[in-house]
Amino acid sequence: MAIAGIPEVIHDFNLYRTGNKLAGVTGEVAIPDFEAMTATISGAGLLGEYETPIPGHFGSQVMEIPFRCIDRDYFELVDQTQPIELTLRGAIQYSVAATQATDYMGMRVVVRGKPKIIKIGTVRQRGTMDSSVSVELTYIFIEMDGKPRLELDKINPTWKKDGVDMLAKVKQLT
């Protein structure tokens, strides 16, 4: 179901690692862009060249998990031999068009990957350390209002939009 109104803000969110809430995370986590890998097309009959996106193929996707200070949860994310699964759950606040009432819709983002950058941070009196762990993602799943919207699994070739396999024909032909 589409929102019958105007999306306004992320009212609140939490970040979980294997079902346990990460308490030391700061108030902002950026979900990486989906930048398609491309091929340059040129040749006879074309006026110049252009880049064509290759469906399902995306460049490196890194998600930084910021922490105010290092803590037990932080060190649970730094083992580069083990994949990390993180779930971000949020409530999207929106204004209902018909009534102008405030309502909420759930959002869930699940990611998997391995730590790429381990930033301990800065030690200063009465200050945060601004620590972080950056994770090279190999899996991203985005759900809104209980419905799958995007799923990318780079290891098990999967690219779905709204639950539909965008590469079904490619898989059929190869």
Backbone hydrogen bonds, N-H to C=O, Kabsch-Sander energy under -0.5 kcal/mol:
donor,donor_aa,acceptor,acceptor_aa,energy
5,G,3,I,-1.2
6,I,95,S,-2.4
8,E,93,Q,-3.0
9,V,93,Q,-1.2
11,H,9,V,-0.9
11,H,91,A,-2.7
12,D,91,A,-0.8
14,N,89,R,-2.3
16,Y,87,T,-2.9
17,R,20,N,-2.8
18,T,16,Y,-0.5
18,T,85,E,-1.1
20,N,17,R,-2.2
22,L,15,L,-3.2
23,A,21,K,-1.0
25,V,22,L,-0.7
26,T,66,P,-1.5
35,E,33,D,-0.8
36,A,34,F,-0.8
37,M,57,H,-2.6
39,A,52,T,-1.7
41,I,50,Y,-3.4
43,G,48,G,-0.6
46,L,43,G,-1.9
48,G,46,L,-1.4
50,Y,41,I,-1.9
52,T,39,A,-2.6
54,I,37,M,-2.6
57,H,54,I,-2.2
58,F,56,G,-0.6
59,G,35,E,-2.6
63,M,135,V,-2.4
64,E,62,V,-0.5
65,I,133,V,-2.9
67,F,131,S,-3.2
68,R,24,G,-2.0
75,F,71,D,-1.7
76,E,72,R,-1.0
76,E,73,D,-0.6
77,L,74,Y,-1.7
78,V,75,F,-0.7
80,Q,78,V,-0.8
82,Q,79,D,-1.1
84,I,113,G,-3.6
86,L,84,I,-0.5
86,L,111,V,-2.4
87,T,16,Y,-2.6
88,L,109,V,-3.1
89,R,14,N,-2.6
89,R,87,T,-0.6
90,G,107,M,-2.8
91,A,12,D,-2.3
92,I,90,G,-0.5
92,I,105,M,-3.3
93,Q,9,V,-3.1
93,Q,91,A,-0.6
94,Y,103,D,-2.6
95,S,6,I,-2.3
96,V,94,Y,-0.6
96,V,101,A,-3.2
97,A,4,A,-2.8
98,A,4,A,-0.5
100,Q,96,V,-3.0
103,D,94,Y,-2.8
105,M,92,I,-2.0
107,M,90,G,-2.3
108,R,143,E,-2.7
109,V,88,L,-2.5
110,V,141,F,-2.7
111,V,86,L,-2.6
112,R,139,Y,-1.8
113,G,84,I,-1.6
114,K,136,E,-1.5
116,K,134,S,-4.0
117,I,134,S,-1.6
119,K,117,I,-0.6
119,K,132,S,-2.8
120,I,118,I,-0.7
122,T,129,M,-2.5
124,R,122,T,-0.6
127,G,124,R,-1.5
129,M,68,R,-2.7
130,D,68,R,-1.5
131,S,67,F,-1.2
132,S,119,K,-2.5
133,V,65,I,-1.7
134,S,117,I,-3.1
135,V,63,M,-2.8
135,V,133,V,-0.5
136,E,114,K,-2.7
137,L,61,Q,-3.3
137,L,135,V,-0.8
138,T,112,R,-2.8
139,Y,112,R,-1.5
140,I,152,L,-2.5
141,F,110,V,-2.5
142,I,150,L,-2.9
143,E,108,R,-3.0
144,M,147,K,-2.4
145,D,106,G,-3.1
147,K,144,M,-2.0
149,R,142,I,-3.2
150,L,142,I,-1.5
151,E,160,K,-2.1
152,L,140,I,-2.8
153,D,158,T,-2.4
154,K,138,T,-2.8
155,I,138,T,-0.6
158,T,153,D,-1.7
160,K,151,E,-2.7
161,K,164,V,-2.0
162,D,149,R,-2.7
164,V,161,K,-2.0
166,M,159,W,-2.6
166,M,164,V,-0.7
168,A,165,D,-1.2
171,K,167,L,-2.7
172,Q,168,A,-2.0
173,L,169,K,-1.8
174,T,170,V,-1.1
